[in-house]
Amino acid sequence: MKKFLVLYKSSIPASEMMARATAEQMQSGMEDWNRWAAIATNAIVDLGSPVGGSGTVGAAMVTSGDPEITGFSILQAESLAAVMKLLEDHPHLKTPGASSITAIEFLPMPGTEP
């Protein structure tokens, strides 16, 4: 099976979404995530978590990271198409702001294969 890094993105930072949410909204959101996780259980390697501040280091620069990335998961599936199908009804797509999900396939590291 292939593994995929799933990045949850939104125009509203995760910390702001959580700070604004009422207890009822938080509970409802977690119920939605738990329902999705039950459906996707065989594909979930790491359900992940929300993420906050980040930074980027380059050859000649250090900057703040991508504020649109609000969380991650690691999933496994036979193909990218299978992961995308699994994500079609993901609860993140119902969160406030312009929300999207990106799936990125992990490639084997040369020289580390058994």
Secondary structure, DSSP 8 states (H G I E B T S, - for coil): -EEEEEEEE-SS-HHHHHHH--HHHHHHHHHHHHHHHHHSTTTEEEEEEE----EEEETTEEEE--TTEEEEEEEEES-HHHHHHHHTT-GGGGSSSS-EEEEEE----TT---
